[in-house]
């Protein structure tokens, strides 16, 4: 189980970086434009901040820290601001995923969502959920990037696994 979770989080960081690298080709106006967005968030930047914020909320929940809220996109006016914060978050997430003992993966965690409703799941399920949530929003951003002629390319898990195989050869 621990190896599976580690792989998912290595993939998640790789895919996030591919999206951020592709976003670097955008103008500030393209990054923050909201008209015609087919996502739940008004712009590419807002979707990135939401995805990053959700990862931070889940990391806090796993550590037993309550009261962490999603950040405001306005707090991240540039892609550099998003990348700087996300780089730090990825480092903290990596440390957590690397150090977590197997028995904690199956432990049921209890938390309250943003509306105060109680939930409880095995920690590993919430960890897989967080990666899946990121995948959904990366796909939304990838579609918007592609519409702007800046496709991030394939973001599939097996594409990432193949990059690992190439590194070993």
N, C-alpha and C positions, 0 to 999 in steps of 0.2 A: 504494500500500500504506500509506504513512504517513497519508494522509488517512482511510483506512478505519479504521486503528488509533486515530487520534485521535477519530473519531466514536464508536467503540465505547466509549472511555474517558470521553468526555463523557456518553454515554448511561448508562454504568455509574454514574457519580457522581450523575446526576439520579435514577436509579431507587433508588439507595441512600438518597438524601436523602428521597425520597417515603416509603420504608419507615420511616426514622427519624422523620420528621414524624408519621406515623400512629402510631407507637409512643408518641409523647409523650402520647397520650390514654389510655394504659394506666396502671393502678395498678402499684405496685411488685410486688405479688403476682401480677398478670397477666403482667408482664414475665418473672418468674422461675419461674412455675408450670411444673411438669414433667409432671404427671399427664395422661395422654391425648394427649400429643404424638405426632404421627405422623411426626416428623422423626428424623434420626439423632442429634440433640442434644436434651437434656432440656427446653429452654425456648426461648422467643423470644430472650431475652438471650444464651443460650449459642450459638444459631444465628447471631446477629449477630456475636458475638465470633469464632466460627469463620470466618465469611465475611471479616471484617475481617483476621483473622490470616493467612488464606490469601493475601489480596492483599499483605500485608506480606512474607510468605515469598517470593512470586513476584518482588516488586520487588527484594528482596535478591539473589535468584538472577540476575536480569537484570543487576545491578550487579556480579556476581561475588563476592558476600558469602555465605560458607557458615556453617552453624551457627545460622541463625535458626530458632526454633521457634514453634509456635503458642502464643499467650498463653492463660493460664488464665482462664476466665470469672469466677472469683472476684476477679480483679484489676480487674474492671469492675462494681462493685456497682450502679451506677445507669446509666440511659440517658444522662445527662449525661457520665458517664465514657466510655462507648462513643463518643458523638458527638464529644467533645473529641479523643480519639485518632484517630478515623476522619477528622475534618476535617484534621488534620495529615497523615495518611497520604494522603488525596486530593490535598493540595497537593504532596506529594513525588511521587506517581504522575503527576500532571498535568505537573510539571516534567520528569520523565523522558520521558514520552510526547511532549511538545512538542519536546524537544531531541534526541531520538534520530535519528541520520542513517539514511537509507534502507538503506545497506549493512549496518548492524547488524541490521536487521529480518530479513534472510535468513541472518545468521550462525547457525551451529549452536552452541547452548549445551550445556554438559555440567554435570550436577549429580547429586547423590545425594538420594534421597527420605528420609523419616524413618526408614526401615528400613536405610538405607545402600546401597540398590540404585542402580546407575548408570543414568542416562537421558541422552538427547541428542535435541534437536529444534531446528528453526529457531526463533529467538526469536519471530517473529511468531505461530507456532502456539501457543506457550506463552502469549502475550499474549491471543490469542483464547480459549484455554482458560480463562484466569483470569476473563474476563468471563462466559463460559458457566457456570463454576462458581458465580459470584455469582448468576447468573440462577436456577440451580437452587435455591439457598438462599433467595433473595428470594421465589420462588414458594412455598416451604414456609412462610416467615414470613407471606406474604400470605394463605395459606389459614388459618393460625392467627388472624391479625388479623380476617379476615372472620368466622370462627366466633365471635369476641368482639364482633361488630357494629362493627368498625372497618376496613372495607375500604380499602386504599390506592388503589383505582381501577386503571385500566389502566396496566400497566407496560411495554407493548410498545415496541420500538424505533421503530416508525413513529409512535406517539403522541408520543414524544420529538421525532422529526423534524418532526412537525406543529407542535410548540411553537416550533421554530426558525423555521419558515415564518411563523408568527403574529408573531414578534418582528421580522421584516423588513418586514412590511406597514405 
